[in-house]
């Protein structure tokens, strides 16, 4: 079962943080070449990230790189340097299916030249144009998950991110677009790294909105998010009863599954199995 409960952002220009990424225990580690790297350090960061991808132990973490956006002169060089060594390309400010086609053309060229398998892409929706086109973007075969960021969206509106009520609508659109295509939906970061209780409630709410994970900015946030995404004891107990009822019905040759007068159909059973699978994950 693929897990992307946490994706830890690590500045690509910080050797100390990069060399320890395997110790943190995040489901995904994103070596960042975009916002956390000043323009004058883009070249050096790219080389450091390429070296880390080849030589640093990432443990069980999936290896991601957030490249620079497609409206910059940096993204093509980013792809050329890192694509061979990553699991997923994280690309900011995607606004259309055509943006992904542009990215796909270069990725396909490199993959064919180097004989490597197709890499996944996680686009980040950060503008209203991207939001309008989000369901089309989610259809692209490269996309393995959909993510979003609120800073540019709220900047367009001229309102503080913390008080932007429209962001719940944005979240719903991301989840609907992703799930309609069988892709994962990933919520944005919780920026207050000292507020552990707030982070727990934020991640728990994200789970119940249908997200598969959230972004984290500090290693200390990882365990809190994993705990928030773990099913509750009540959910686990209910799931156990459902699975047990299904097994008894199967052994007894019954086509209908019932539990305390409640009819259990296939979607309910599948959800119960998924809950139990998540309950076993560290």
N, C-alpha and C positions, 0 to 999 in steps of 0.2 A: 504494500500500500504506500503510495507516494504521499509524503507529508510536506506541507509548506506552511506550517503554523507560524513559524518565525523566519524572517529574512533579515539578517543583520547587515546594516550598511557599514562598510569599512572604507575610510578614505584611501584612495589608491596611491596617495603620496606620503603615507605614513608607514615606514618600514616596520616599526615596532608593533603596530596593531596588525599589520598584514601577516607578519611571521607567526602570530599566535592564533590565527583564525580557527585552527582545528581544535583548540581547547575550549571554545565557548559553548558548543553544543547546539547551535542554531540549526534548524532544518536546512536553511539556505544561507550562504554567505555572499553578499554582493560587494565585490571590489568596485569602488565607485571612481569613474573617470570624469564625471560630470560636475555637479554643483560643489562638491567638496574640494575640487582641484582648481586653483587659480590658472588663468590662461598661460602664464609664463612657466607653469610646471606641468603642462599637459604631456609633453614629450617624455619627461623623466618618469611621470606617474605611469604612463603606458608601458614603459620598459620594466618598471618595478612590478606591475601587475602581471605582465607576461612571465616574468621570472617566477613570481609567486605561484602562479597557476601550474607551473611545471615542477616546482621544487618544494613547496610548502605542503605539509600534511593537513588536508582539510577535514580529516576524520570522516564522519558520516554526512557531513554537510554537502549539499549540492552546490556546485561552483557556478556563480553568476558573475557577470560583469555589466555594470550600467555604463553604456557608452554615452558619448555626447549626442545631442539631438541632431536630427537630420538637416537642420537649418544652419549648422556650423561647419567649418572646414575640417573638423577633427574626426567625425564619425567613421569615415572610410578607413583612415589609418588605424583607428581603434579596432575595427573589424578585422583588418588584415593581420594585426599583431596577436589578437587574443582568440579568435574564433576556433582555432584548432584545439584549444586547451580548455574550453568552457563547456558547461552543460546547457546553460541558458544565457541568452542575450537579453538584458533589460534595457528597453529603449524609451527615453522620455519624450513627452510632448507629441505623441502620435495623434494625428487628427483625421486620418482617413485610411481606407483599405489600400489606396494608391501609395501612401507612405510606406506601408508594409511591403508592397510589391517592389518598391525602390530598394528597400533593405534586402528583400529576398533575392533580388537579382545578383547583388554582390555576394551574399552568403552562399548562394548556390554555385557561383563561379569558383569560390575558394574551396568549398566542400568537394566539388568534382575534381579540382586540380590536385588537392591533397588526399583524396580518397577517404574522407571522413563522413560519418553519418550526419544526417540533417539535425541541426541544432534547433532547440525550441526558442521561442521569443515570448517575452512578457512585455506588452506595451503598457505605458503609463498614460492614462487619460488625465490631462492637466488643463485643458481649455474647453470652452463651451462648444467650439466647432468639433472637437474630439468627442464630446459627450453626445452631440447630435448624431454622430456617425458611429457610436459605440457598438451597435448591434452588427453593423457591417464589418467593423474591425475584428470583432470576436470570431467571425466566420473564417478568417484567414487560416490556412492549414499550419502555418508556423506557430500560431498562438497556442500556448499551453495553459496560460492563465491571464487574467485581466487585473491590472492594478490602477490606482488613481492617486492623484496628489491635489491638495486643496489650495495651496498657496496662490498659484496663478489664477485659479477659478475665482477665489474671493478677491484677489487683486482687481480682476475685471469688474467686479461689483462694487469695489471700494468699501468693503465691510470686513471686520475682523473675522478670522477663521473660526475662533472659538464660539462666536455668536451667529454664525451663518447657518440659518435654519435650512437653507436649500441643500446643504450637504447631505442630509438624509435622503433626499431625492436622488442626488448623485450616487450615493451608495446603492440605492435600490436599482438604479439603471445599470450599474456595473455588475451586480449580482445577476440580474435578469439576463443581460447580454451574455455573460459567461456561461451560466447554467443552461441557457437555451442551446448552446453549442457543445455542451459536455465538457466545458473548461472550468478551471478553478477561478475563484474570485478572491482577491487579496486586498484587504483594507490598508489604509495609509498608516503612517507612524503616529504614535502618541509621544509628543515632543517633550513632555515634562518627565525627565528621567528620574527625578527624586520622588515622584508621586506614585508609589507602588499600588496603593489602594485604587487610585484613579485608573491606573493602567489595567488592573485586574478587571474592573467593571467595564472599561472600554473594550477589552478583548472579549469578555464574556458577551457583551452586547453585539460585537461584531459576529461572533459565532451564531447567535440567534437571529442575526439578519441574513445569514446564509453564507458568510465569508468563510474561507478555508484557512485564513491566517491574517496576520498583521505585520507591518514593518516594525523593526526595533532599531534604536539608535545606540544602545549600550548593552553589553553582555549581561548586566544585572537584570535586564528586562526579560530575558529569554525564558527563565524558569517560571516567571509569573504568567506569561502568555501561555506557555504549555499547560500550566495548571488551569487556566481559565478555559482552555479548549477541551480539557478532559471532561467527559460526561459526568453529571452529578450522580450521587449514589442512587437517587430515586430513578433516574433514567436507566442506570445500569440494571437495577432490580427489575424494572418493567421490561427491559429488553430481554433479560434472562427468562422471564416468565413466558414471553412471546415465543422465543426460540424453543424453549422446552415444550410448549403447547404444540408447536409445529412438528417437532420430532415425534411426539406421542401420536399425533394425527397421522403422520406418515407411517409409523409402525403399525397403527391400527387399520391402515388402509382407508382412512377417511379423506375425502377430497376437500372437506370444509374444516377450517381451523377456527375454534372458538375458545375464548378465554373469559371466564366470568360473564358470559352473556354477550361478550364483544366479539364480533366477527373480525378475524385477522386475514387481510388480503395480502397479496404479494408485496406491494410497496411498503406496507407496515412491517412485514417480516424483513425485507431488505434493509430498512432503516434500523431495525433492531440489531441486525448483524453488524451493520456499520458502527453503531454505538459501542457494541462489545469489542470490536476491533480497535477502536480508538481508546477504549478503556485499558487495553493491554499495553499501550504505547507509553514509553517513559516521557 
